[in-house]
Amino acid sequence: MQASELETLEEARRIAAALRAALPKEVDAVKQGITHKTLFYLIVARESLLHRVSGLADDTFSLIDAGQNLGAAILSRSMLESTAVLGFGSPPVFNGGQK
């Protein structure tokens, strides 16, 4: 790998670590003041997708370290697709109502 590729990979690892550290352990409707089931289920779906992306990132880095680039590419695509679902559901529920 070239130096720029290694820097990009290290940046991706830092981003994945930050995401992993920010993942909530639970979604509590009462603590968050959620009164509607639909909103609660959307938030649970969002958190599930974030956990999925984090898990896929960890597995992708393991495959890259093992030199299994095809498997890493497949998992990277899965991460991209999961992230796209997050982006698709973004306005207005998934981003706190901001446009």
PyRosetta script that sets phi, psi and omega in degrees:
from pyrosetta import init, pose_from_sequence

init()
pose = pose_from_sequence("MQASELETLEEARRIAAALRAALPKEVDAVKQGITHKTLFYLIVARESLLHRVSGLADDTFSLIDAGQNLGAAILSRSMLESTAVLGFGSPPVFNGGQK")
pose.set_psi(1, 146.5)
pose.set_omega(1, 177.0)
pose.set_phi(2, -80.9)
pose.set_psi(2, 165.1)
pose.set_omega(2, -177.8)
pose.set_phi(3, -59.3)
pose.set_psi(3, -41.4)
pose.set_omega(3, -178.9)
pose.set_phi(4, -66.4)
pose.set_psi(4, -35.3)
pose.set_omega(4, 177.4)
pose.set_phi(5, -67.4)
pose.set_psi(5, -39.8)
pose.set_omega(5, 178.2)
pose.set_phi(6, -65.6)
pose.set_psi(6, -39.0)
pose.set_omega(6, 177.4)
pose.set_phi(7, -63.9)
pose.set_psi(7, -42.4)
pose.set_omega(7, 178.9)
pose.set_phi(8, -63.7)
pose.set_psi(8, -41.7)
pose.set_omega(8, 178.8)
pose.set_phi(9, -63.9)
pose.set_psi(9, -42.2)
pose.set_omega(9, 178.1)
pose.set_phi(10, -65.5)
pose.set_psi(10, -37.7)
pose.set_omega(10, 176.4)
pose.set_phi(11, -64.1)
pose.set_psi(11, -41.7)
pose.set_omega(11, 178.0)
pose.set_phi(12, -62.5)
pose.set_psi(12, -39.3)
pose.set_omega(12, 177.3)
pose.set_phi(13, -63.4)
pose.set_psi(13, -40.3)
pose.set_omega(13, 178.6)
pose.set_phi(14, -64.7)
pose.set_psi(14, -42.3)
pose.set_omega(14, 178.9)
pose.set_phi(15, -63.3)
pose.set_psi(15, -44.2)
pose.set_omega(15, 179.3)
pose.set_phi(16, -63.1)
pose.set_psi(16, -38.9)
pose.set_omega(16, 178.6)
pose.set_phi(17, -66.3)
pose.set_psi(17, -39.3)
pose.set_omega(17, 178.2)
pose.set_phi(18, -65.5)
pose.set_psi(18, -40.9)
pose.set_omega(18, 177.5)
pose.set_phi(19, -63.0)
pose.set_psi(19, -46.0)
pose.set_omega(19, -179.5)
pose.set_phi(20, -60.1)
pose.set_psi(20, -40.7)
pose.set_omega(20, -179.4)
pose.set_phi(21, -68.5)
pose.set_psi(21, -26.5)
pose.set_omega(21, -177.0)
pose.set_phi(22, -90.0)
pose.set_psi(22, -6.0)
pose.set_omega(22, -177.1)
pose.set_phi(23, -68.3)
pose.set_psi(23, 131.1)
pose.set_omega(23, 177.2)
pose.set_phi(24, -75.9)
pose.set_psi(24, 152.3)
pose.set_omega(24, 177.9)
pose.set_phi(25, -82.0)
pose.set_psi(25, -23.6)
pose.set_omega(25, -178.8)
pose.set_phi(26, -155.3)
pose.set_psi(26, 163.0)
pose.set_omega(26, 173.1)
pose.set_phi(27, -116.1)
pose.set_psi(27, 114.5)
pose.set_omega(27, -176.8)
pose.set_phi(28, -110.8)
pose.set_psi(28, 110.0)
pose.set_omega(28, -176.9)
pose.set_phi(29, -62.5)
pose.set_psi(29, -38.2)
pose.set_omega(29, -177.5)
pose.set_phi(30, -67.8)
pose.set_psi(30, -48.6)
pose.set_omega(30, -179.4)
pose.set_phi(31, -62.3)
pose.set_psi(31, -34.3)
pose.set_omega(31, -178.0)
pose.set_phi(32, -89.6)
pose.set_psi(32, -1.4)
pose.set_omega(32, 177.9)
pose.set_phi(33, 71.1)
pose.set_psi(33, 28.7)
pose.set_omega(33, -179.3)
pose.set_phi(34, -86.8)
pose.set_psi(34, 122.7)
pose.set_omega(34, -177.3)
pose.set_phi(35, -110.5)
pose.set_psi(35, -8.8)
pose.set_omega(35, -178.2)
pose.set_phi(36, -112.6)
pose.set_psi(36, 133.1)
pose.set_omega(36, -179.4)
pose.set_phi(37, -60.1)
pose.set_psi(37, -41.7)
pose.set_omega(37, -177.0)
pose.set_phi(38, -60.6)
pose.set_psi(38, -45.7)
pose.set_omega(38, 178.5)
pose.set_phi(39, -62.5)
pose.set_psi(39, -41.7)
pose.set_omega(39, 178.2)
pose.set_phi(40, -60.4)
pose.set_psi(40, -45.6)
pose.set_omega(40, -179.6)
pose.set_phi(41, -65.3)
pose.set_psi(41, -35.2)
pose.set_omega(41, 176.5)
pose.set_phi(42, -65.8)
pose.set_psi(42, -40.4)
pose.set_omega(42, 178.3)
pose.set_phi(43, -67.1)
pose.set_psi(43, -39.8)
pose.set_omega(43, 176.4)
pose.set_phi(44, -62.2)
pose.set_psi(44, -41.7)
pose.set_omega(44, 178.1)
pose.set_phi(45, -62.3)
pose.set_psi(45, -43.2)
pose.set_omega(45, 179.3)
pose.set_phi(46, -61.5)
pose.set_psi(46, -46.6)
pose.set_omega(46, -178.9)
pose.set_phi(47, -65.1)
pose.set_psi(47, -37.2)
pose.set_omega(47, 177.3)
pose.set_phi(48, -62.6)
pose.set_psi(48, -42.5)
pose.set_omega(48, 178.2)
pose.set_phi(49, -65.1)
pose.set_psi(49, -38.8)
pose.set_omega(49, 177.8)
pose.set_phi(50, -64.6)
pose.set_psi(50, -39.9)
pose.set_omega(50, 176.1)
pose.set_phi(51, -64.6)
pose.set_psi(51, -38.4)
pose.set_omega(51, 178.4)
pose.set_phi(52, -62.8)
pose.set_psi(52, -46.6)
pose.set_omega(52, 180.0)
pose.set_phi(53, -61.4)
pose.set_psi(53, -42.6)
pose.set_omega(53, 179.6)
pose.set_phi(54, -62.8)
pose.set_psi(54, -44.8)
pose.set_omega(54, 178.6)
pose.set_phi(55, -64.4)
pose.set_psi(55, -41.5)
pose.set_omega(55, 177.7)
pose.set_phi(56, -64.3)
pose.set_psi(56, -38.0)
pose.set_omega(56, 178.4)
pose.set_phi(57, -62.6)
pose.set_psi(57, -45.8)
pose.set_omega(57, 178.9)
pose.set_phi(58, -59.1)
pose.set_psi(58, -45.1)
pose.set_omega(58, 179.9)
pose.set_phi(59, -66.8)
pose.set_psi(59, -36.2)
pose.set_omega(59, 178.7)
pose.set_phi(60, -63.1)
pose.set_psi(60, -44.7)
pose.set_omega(60, 179.7)
pose.set_phi(61, -64.0)
pose.set_psi(61, -36.7)
pose.set_omega(61, 176.9)
pose.set_phi(62, -62.5)
pose.set_psi(62, -42.1)
pose.set_omega(62, 179.2)
pose.set_phi(63, -67.7)
pose.set_psi(63, -38.8)
pose.set_omega(63, 177.7)
pose.set_phi(64, -62.3)
pose.set_psi(64, -45.3)
pose.set_omega(64, 179.7)
pose.set_phi(65, -61.8)
pose.set_psi(65, -32.0)
pose.set_omega(65, 179.8)
pose.set_phi(66, -84.7)
pose.set_psi(66, -2.6)
pose.set_omega(66, 179.5)
pose.set_phi(67, 78.7)
pose.set_psi(67, 14.8)
pose.set_omega(67, 179.6)
pose.set_phi(68, -95.2)
pose.set_psi(68, 78.7)
pose.set_omega(68, -171.1)
pose.set_phi(69, -71.1)
pose.set_psi(69, -32.5)
pose.set_omega(69, 179.0)
pose.set_phi(70, -65.1)
pose.set_psi(70, -46.8)
pose.set_omega(70, 177.3)
pose.set_phi(71, -61.2)
pose.set_psi(71, -39.6)
pose.set_omega(71, 178.4)
pose.set_phi(72, -63.8)
pose.set_psi(72, -39.2)
pose.set_omega(72, 179.1)
pose.set_phi(73, -65.8)
pose.set_psi(73, -39.7)
pose.set_omega(73, 179.3)
pose.set_phi(74, -64.5)
pose.set_psi(74, -44.5)
pose.set_omega(74, 178.6)
pose.set_phi(75, -67.5)
pose.set_psi(75, -33.8)
pose.set_omega(75, 176.5)
pose.set_phi(76, -62.4)
pose.set_psi(76, -40.0)
pose.set_omega(76, 177.5)
pose.set_phi(77, -65.3)
pose.set_psi(77, -39.9)
pose.set_omega(77, 177.1)
pose.set_phi(78, -61.3)
pose.set_psi(78, -39.4)
pose.set_omega(78, 176.0)
pose.set_phi(79, -62.4)
pose.set_psi(79, -43.4)
pose.set_omega(79, 179.7)
pose.set_phi(80, -61.5)
pose.set_psi(80, -42.9)
pose.set_omega(80, 179.6)
pose.set_phi(81, -65.8)
pose.set_psi(81, -40.3)
pose.set_omega(81, 177.8)
pose.set_phi(82, -65.8)
pose.set_psi(82, -39.5)
pose.set_omega(82, 177.5)
pose.set_phi(83, -65.7)
pose.set_psi(83, -35.7)
pose.set_omega(83, 177.8)
pose.set_phi(84, -64.0)
pose.set_psi(84, -38.1)
pose.set_omega(84, 177.0)
pose.set_phi(85, -63.0)
pose.set_psi(85, -41.0)
pose.set_omega(85, 176.4)
pose.set_phi(86, -60.7)
pose.set_psi(86, -43.6)
pose.set_omega(86, 179.7)
pose.set_phi(87, -67.6)
pose.set_psi(87, -36.2)
pose.set_omega(87, 179.5)
pose.set_phi(88, -64.9)
pose.set_psi(88, -38.1)
pose.set_omega(88, -179.5)
pose.set_phi(89, -86.0)
pose.set_psi(89, 5.9)
pose.set_omega(89, -172.6)
pose.set_phi(90, -60.4)
pose.set_psi(90, -63.2)
pose.set_omega(90, -177.2)
pose.set_phi(91, -80.7)
pose.set_psi(91, 139.6)
pose.set_omega(91, -18.0)
pose.set_phi(92, -97.2)
pose.set_psi(92, -7.3)
pose.set_omega(92, -169.2)
pose.set_phi(93, -74.0)
pose.set_psi(93, -47.1)
pose.set_omega(93, -170.6)
pose.set_phi(94, -75.2)
pose.set_psi(94, -14.5)
pose.set_omega(94, -178.7)
pose.set_phi(95, -116.7)
pose.set_psi(95, 29.8)
pose.set_omega(95, 175.4)
pose.set_phi(96, 73.4)
pose.set_psi(96, 20.5)
pose.set_omega(96, 177.3)
pose.set_phi(97, 86.1)
pose.set_psi(97, 3.1)
pose.set_omega(97, 179.5)
pose.set_phi(98, -88.2)
pose.set_psi(98, 148.3)
pose.set_omega(98, -179.0)
pose.set_phi(99, -100.7)
pose.dump_pdb("model.pdb")
